[in-house]
């Protein structure tokens, strides 16, 4: 609206009527409510101006220098005006509201003296969400590191720090192997919160318990405040997770922005090596392809039974298969007890068979150290030294210690 007309007065020597008393309430980041009271009986309308003061000193007593930044009108029976959203600039000031009362017909209208509100500031807003939340590096077996960029909108004041909430799956304390418990240093005295950019999973385990998506899923939640846009969670179990990171920014007005979430799991480690490998020749041949070896052909085949102990650590993921390797021996004389071993292919073990773990593990959750057996088809007139490697679908354990040599005698010609 245009500026209100200049005050015309009530006649020569007659002063202008006193202005209304004015107050500003419900001040928000971008709007406020202006209220006024006056003693004039026939007000036709009110002129409301927003004045931005040039300095704090001008806000004391007299209005002081300032710039009128917005103008509004209200009908004569109004007592307040809610400024439209965006009329004020957030986190700024000083502002004052000026109200004048207009009386009389439009052709000969007169204005009262202006009434001024107390100076006020507009508050800031919460910051926007952080941007570019991502893994700062590939997941490690025992740690996860994330990073992000500051919000595009700080809310009108600087960003001072970030809140990182970590929601983690809750392992049963009694179920963790002793080796893992020592690695995590599990105890009940771990702090629930840390001001460091690195947090141990032991801290997470001591945090309040919350329900996951399923009522049967228990998860812990811990909150950490960091000053830099990065965070590292250490002391994890390999292949564990998913861990949910909820990151939000906080500005100088103690206002917290919207959370941004990221889920990640720690990397799967290599399982431990099977131990106690033993091999023995079965006394009878098997018809057809027989055992689970990959080299068996039609007709009768010879079978070697292998036994070994379940790996103590699966690396964070259930074992899916066992790979059976062998070195083959050449014999100068079958009757010679002292055999000269000359491994084929330069001493590199050959893959004989891939045995699914599901076919060996009778229990849904096998106990580490339990004996497992499998049968492998072999060729006659050869000696074998066997090796076994456990695999969890991501990483192999490496070869076990070799078995004792096993000689498969030649078959008697028909």
TORBA-522247 format. One record per residue (C-alpha): residue number from 1; residue in one letter; chain; x, y, z. Coordinates in steps of 0.25 Angstrom, whole numbers. Layout:
% residues N
PT seq type mol     x     y     z
PT NUM    a   A     X     Y     Z
...
END
This chain:
% residues 414
PT seq type mol     x     y     z
PT   1    x   A     0     0     0
PT   2    x   A     4    14    -2
PT   3    x   A    10    23     9
PT   4    x   A    -1    28    19
PT   5    x   A    -4    43    16
PT   6    x   A     4    54    24
PT   7    x   A    -3    58    37
PT   8    x   A   -12    71    34
PT   9    x   A   -15    75    48
PT  10    x   A   -28    80    54
PT  11    x   A   -26    94    53
PT  12    x   A   -17   106    55
PT  13    x   A   -10   104    69
PT  14    x   A   -17    91    72
PT  15    x   A    -8    80    74
PT  16    x   A    -9    66    68
PT  17    x   A   -16    55    76
PT  18    x   A    -8    46    84
PT  19    x   A    -3    33    77
PT  20    x   A    -8    19    81
PT  21    x   A     0    10    90
PT  22    x   A     7    -1    82
PT  23    x   A    12   -14    85
PT  24    x   A    18   -26    77
PT  25    x   A    15   -40    81
PT  26    x   A    16   -54    76
PT  27    x   A    29   -50    68
PT  28    x   A    34   -61    59
PT  29    x   A    45   -62    49
PT  30    x   A    37   -56    38
PT  31    x   A    25   -50    44
PT  32    x   A    19   -44    57
PT  33    x   A     6   -38    62
PT  34    x   A     4   -23    64
PT  35    x   A    -6   -18    75
PT  36    x   A   -10    -4    78
PT  37    x   A   -20     3    88
PT  38    x   A   -25    18    86
PT  39    x   A   -34    27    92
PT  40    x   A   -40    33    79
PT  41    x   A   -55    30    77
PT  42    x   A   -56    31    62
PT  43    x   A   -44    24    55
PT  44    x   A   -46    22    41
PT  45    x   A   -34    13    39
PT  46    x   A   -20    10    44
PT  47    x   A    -7    12    37
PT  48    x   A     4     2    41
PT  49    x   A    18     4    37
PT  50    x   A    30    -6    40
PT  51    x   A    43     2    43
PT  52    x   A    57    -4    43
PT  53    x   A    66     4    52
PT  54    x   A    80     7    47
PT  55    x   A    86     5    60
PT  56    x   A    83     0    75
PT  57    x   A    85    14    80
PT  58    x   A    73    19    72
PT  59    x   A    64    10    79
PT  60    x   A    65    17    92
PT  61    x   A    54    28    95
PT  62    x   A    51    34    81
PT  63    x   A    50    25    69
PT  64    x   A    63    30    64
PT  65    x   A    68    28    50
PT  66    x   A    62    16    42
PT  67    x   A    57    11    29
PT  68    x   A    42     8    27
PT  69    x   A    42    -6    21
PT  70    x   A    27    -9    20
PT  71    x   A    14    -2    21
PT  72    x   A     0    -7    24
PT  73    x   A   -14    -2    26
PT  74    x   A   -25    -8    36
PT  75    x   A   -40    -4    37
PT  76    x   A   -44     6    48
PT  77    x   A   -50    -5    57
PT  78    x   A   -37   -13    57
PT  79    x   A   -28   -15    69
PT  80    x   A   -17   -23    64
PT  81    x   A   -11   -28    51
PT  82    x   A    -3   -41    48
PT  83    x   A     8   -37    38
PT  84    x   A     8   -46    26
PT  85    x   A    19   -57    26
PT  86    x   A    31   -52    20
PT  87    x   A    29   -37    24
PT  88    x   A    41   -39    34
PT  89    x   A    55   -44    32
PT  90    x   A    59   -55    41
PT  91    x   A    70   -54    51
PT  92    x   A    71   -39    49
PT  93    x   A    67   -25    55
PT  94    x   A    65   -16    62
PT  95    x   A    51   -14    57
PT  96    x   A    40    -5    62
PT  97    x   A    25    -4    58
PT  98    x   A    19    10    56
PT  99    x   A     4    12    57
PT 100    x   A    -4    25    53
PT 101    x   A   -19    27    55
PT 102    x   A   -27    33    43
PT 103    x   A   -40    40    46
PT 104    x   A   -50    48    38
PT 105    x   A   -55    46    24
PT 106    x   A   -45    43    13
PT 107    x   A   -45    57     7
PT 108    x   A   -41    64    20
PT 109    x   A   -34    52    28
PT 110    x   A   -25    55    39
PT 111    x   A   -15    46    46
PT 112    x   A   -11    45    60
PT 113    x   A     3    45    65
PT 114    x   A    11    32    63
PT 115    x   A    11    22    74
PT 116    x   A    23    13    74
PT 117    x   A    26    -1    79
PT 118    x   A    38    -5    87
PT 119    x   A    49   -10    78
PT 120    x   A    50   -25    75
PT 121    x   A    58   -35    68
PT 122    x   A    53   -47    60
PT 123    x   A    58   -60    64
PT 124    x   A    66   -70    55
PT 125    x   A    60   -83    49
PT 126    x   A    64   -97    51
PT 127    x   A    75  -101    41
PT 128    x   A    72  -109    29
PT 129    x   A    77  -124    28
PT 130    x   A    91  -127    26
PT 131    x   A    95  -131    11
PT 132    x   A   104  -142     5
PT 133    x   A   103  -151    16
PT 134    x   A   111  -163    12
PT 135    x   A   121  -174    16
PT 136    x   A   135  -167    17
PT 137    x   A   142  -180    13
PT 138    x   A   139  -194    10
PT 139    x   A   133  -201    22
PT 140    x   A   144  -208    31
PT 141    x   A   143  -221    39
PT 142    x   A   142  -213    52
PT 143    x   A   139  -199    49
PT 144    x   A   130  -190    40
PT 145    x   A   133  -175    37
PT 146    x   A   123  -166    31
PT 147    x   A   124  -151    26
PT 148    x   A   114  -140    22
PT 149    x   A   114  -126    18
PT 150    x   A   107  -114    25
PT 151    x   A    93  -110    23
PT 152    x   A    90  -101    11
PT 153    x   A    81   -93    21
PT 154    x   A    87   -90    34
PT 155    x   A    74   -84    40
PT 156    x   A    80   -70    40
PT 157    x   A    91   -72    50
PT 158    x   A   104   -80    49
PT 159    x   A   105   -95    50
PT 160    x   A   112   -99    63
PT 161    x   A   112  -114    64
PT 162    x   A   105  -127    59
PT 163    x   A    97  -138    67
PT 164    x   A    99  -152    62
PT 165    x   A    90  -163    67
PT 166    x   A    94  -177    65
PT 167    x   A    83  -188    65
PT 168    x   A    90  -202    66
PT 169    x   A    85  -216    67
PT 170    x   A    87  -221    81
PT 171    x   A    95  -234    83
PT 172    x   A    92  -243    94
PT 173    x   A   104  -241   104
PT 174    x   A   104  -256   108
PT 175    x   A   104  -260    93
PT 176    x   A   117  -253    89
PT 177    x   A   129  -261    88
PT 178    x   A   140  -258    98
PT 179    x   A   150  -254    87
PT 180    x   A   139  -244    82
PT 181    x   A   136  -239    96
PT 182    x   A   151  -236    99
PT 183    x   A   151  -229    86
PT 184    x   A   139  -220    90
PT 185    x   A   143  -219   104
PT 186    x   A   129  -221   108
PT 187    x   A   125  -216   122
PT 188    x   A   114  -209   129
PT 189    x   A   122  -197   132
PT 190    x   A   123  -191   118
PT 191    x   A   118  -177   116
PT 192    x   A   105  -175   108
PT 193    x   A   110  -163   101
PT 194    x   A   123  -157    97
PT 195    x   A   127  -144    92
PT 196    x   A   138  -150    83
PT 197    x   A   137  -152    68
PT 198    x   A   140  -167    70
PT 199    x   A   131  -175    78
PT 200    x   A   133  -190    83
PT 201    x   A   122  -200    81
PT 202    x   A   124  -203    95
PT 203    x   A   117  -189    98
PT 204    x   A   106  -193    89
PT 205    x   A   103  -206    96
PT 206    x   A   101  -198   109
PT 207    x   A    91  -189   103
PT 208    x   A    76  -189   105
PT 209    x   A    69  -200    98
PT 210    x   A    58  -197    87
PT 211    x   A    49  -206    79
PT 212    x   A    53  -208    65
PT 213    x   A    43  -210    53
PT 214    x   A    39  -223    59
PT 215    x   A    35  -224    74
PT 216    x   A    44  -236    75
PT 217    x   A    56  -227    70
PT 218    x   A    64  -220    81
PT 219    x   A    73  -208    77
PT 220    x   A    81  -198    85
PT 221    x   A    82  -183    82
PT 222    x   A    93  -174    86
PT 223    x   A    95  -159    83
PT 224    x   A   108  -152    81
PT 225    x   A   111  -137    78
PT 226    x   A   122  -134    69
PT 227    x   A   128  -121    64
PT 228    x   A   133  -126    50
PT 229    x   A   125  -132    39
PT 230    x   A   130  -146    41
PT 231    x   A   128  -158    51
PT 232    x   A   135  -172    53
PT 233    x   A   128  -183    60
PT 234    x   A   139  -193    65
PT 235    x   A   140  -207    72
PT 236    x   A   129  -214    63
PT 237    x   A   128  -228    61
PT 238    x   A   131  -232    46
PT 239    x   A   119  -234    38
PT 240    x   A   110  -227    48
PT 241    x   A    99  -217    46
PT 242    x   A    92  -211    40
PT 243    x   A    95  -198    48
PT 244    x   A    86  -186    46
PT 245    x   A    93  -172    47
PT 246    x   A    84  -161    49
PT 247    x   A    91  -147    47
PT 248    x   A    85  -133    49
PT 249    x   A    91  -119    50
PT 250    x   A    90  -110    62
PT 251    x   A    92   -95    61
PT 252    x   A    96   -84    70
PT 253    x   A    82   -82    75
PT 254    x   A    81   -96    80
PT 255    x   A    72  -100    69
PT 256    x   A    73  -114    63
PT 257    x   A    70  -117    48
PT 258    x   A    63  -129    42
PT 259    x   A    71  -143    43
PT 260    x   A    77  -149    31
PT 261    x   A    79  -164    32
PT 262    x   A    89  -174    26
PT 263    x   A    90  -189    29
PT 264    x   A   102  -198    27
PT 265    x   A   108  -211    32
PT 266    x   A   123  -214    36
PT 267    x   A   131  -222    26
PT 268    x   A   131  -237    27
PT 269    x   A   144  -243    31
PT 270    x   A   151  -256    27
PT 271    x   A   146  -268    35
PT 272    x   A   156  -275    44
PT 273    x   A   163  -287    38
PT 274    x   A   157  -301    40
PT 275    x   A   165  -310    49
PT 276    x   A   168  -324    52
PT 277    x   A   167  -329    38
PT 278    x   A   168  -344    36
PT 279    x   A   166  -353    24
PT 280    x   A   164  -368    22
PT 281    x   A   161  -377    11
PT 282    x   A   147  -384    11
PT 283    x   A   148  -399    10
PT 284    x   A   138  -400    -2
PT 285    x   A   136  -393   -15
PT 286    x   A   123  -386   -18
PT 287    x   A   115  -387   -31
PT 288    x   A   113  -376   -40
PT 289    x   A   119  -362   -37
PT 290    x   A   119  -366   -22
PT 291    x   A   124  -355   -14
PT 292    x   A   124  -340   -15
PT 293    x   A   137  -338   -22
PT 294    x   A   137  -331   -35
PT 295    x   A   147  -341   -42
PT 296    x   A   139  -353   -41
PT 297    x   A   134  -360   -54
PT 298    x   A   125  -371   -57
PT 299    x   A   127  -385   -52
PT 300    x   A   132  -389   -38
PT 301    x   A   140  -378   -31
PT 302    x   A   148  -378   -18
PT 303    x   A   144  -370    -7
PT 304    x   A   152  -362     4
PT 305    x   A   145  -357    16
PT 306    x   A   150  -344    22
PT 307    x   A   147  -339    36
PT 308    x   A   150  -326    42
PT 309    x   A   146  -316    53
PT 310    x   A   136  -305    50
PT 311    x   A   144  -291    50
PT 312    x   A   143  -284    63
PT 313    x   A   139  -271    56
PT 314    x   A   131  -269    43
PT 315    x   A   135  -255    40
PT 316    x   A   122  -249    43
PT 317    x   A   114  -257    33
PT 318    x   A   109  -271    32
PT 319    x   A   118  -281    25
PT 320    x   A   113  -285    12
PT 321    x   A   123  -295     7
PT 322    x   A   136  -303     9
PT 323    x   A   146  -304    -2
PT 324    x   A   154  -317    -2
PT 325    x   A   168  -316    -8
PT 326    x   A   179  -327   -10
PT 327    x   A   193  -329   -14
PT 328    x   A   195  -342   -22
PT 329    x   A   207  -351   -20
PT 330    x   A   215  -359   -30
PT 331    x   A   220  -372   -26
PT 332    x   A   232  -379   -31
PT 333    x   A   228  -393   -26
PT 334    x   A   214  -396   -20
PT 335    x   A   220  -406   -10
PT 336    x   A   230  -396    -6
PT 337    x   A   227  -391     8
PT 338    x   A   236  -379     7
PT 339    x   A   229  -371    -3
PT 340    x   A   235  -359   -10
PT 341    x   A   225  -347   -11
PT 342    x   A   226  -338   -23
PT 343    x   A   214  -329   -23
PT 344    x   A   208  -327   -36
PT 345    x   A   206  -313   -43
PT 346    x   A   218  -307   -36
PT 347    x   A   213  -310   -22
PT 348    x   A   199  -303   -23
PT 349    x   A   188  -310   -17
PT 350    x   A   177  -314   -27
PT 351    x   A   162  -311   -24
PT 352    x   A   155  -325   -23
PT 353    x   A   142  -321   -18
PT 354    x   A   133  -310   -13
PT 355    x   A   124  -316    -2
PT 356    x   A   112  -307     3
PT 357    x   A   112  -304    17
PT 358    x   A    97  -307    19
PT 359    x   A   100  -322    15
PT 360    x   A   110  -323    27
PT 361    x   A   104  -315    38
PT 362    x   A    92  -322    44
PT 363    x   A    89  -311    54
PT 364    x   A    83  -298    50
PT 365    x   A    94  -291    58
PT 366    x   A   106  -300    58
PT 367    x   A   115  -300    70
PT 368    x   A   129  -295    67
PT 369    x   A   139  -307    69
PT 370    x   A   129  -318    65
PT 371    x   A   134  -329    56
PT 372    x   A   129  -329    42
PT 373    x   A   130  -340    31
PT 374    x   A   129  -340    16
PT 375    x   A   133  -350     6
PT 376    x   A   141  -348    -7
PT 377    x   A   143  -356   -19
PT 378    x   A   157  -359   -23
PT 379    x   A   165  -366   -34
PT 380    x   A   172  -379   -32
PT 381    x   A   187  -381   -32
PT 382    x   A   190  -367   -26
PT 383    x   A   194  -361   -12
PT 384    x   A   187  -349    -7
PT 385    x   A   190  -339     4
PT 386    x   A   177  -331     7
PT 387    x   A   174  -317    11
PT 388    x   A   161  -310    14
PT 389    x   A   157  -296    13
PT 390    x   A   144  -290    20
PT 391    x   A   136  -279    12
PT 392    x   A   125  -270    16
PT 393    x   A   121  -265     3
PT 394    x   A   130  -253     3
PT 395    x   A   144  -257     9
PT 396    x   A   151  -270    10
PT 397    x   A   159  -274    22
PT 398    x   A   171  -279    15
PT 399    x   A   176  -294    15
PT 400    x   A   176  -302    27
PT 401    x   A   188  -310    32
PT 402    x   A   190  -322    23
PT 403    x   A   184  -336    26
PT 404    x   A   193  -348    27
PT 405    x   A   196  -354    13
PT 406    x   A   185  -364     8
PT 407    x   A   189  -374    -3
PT 408    x   A   178  -379   -13
PT 409    x   A   183  -393   -18
PT 410    x   A   182  -397   -32
PT 411    x   A   170  -405   -37
PT 412    x   A   171  -420   -40
PT 413    x   A   169  -421   -55
PT 414    x   A   157  -429   -59
END
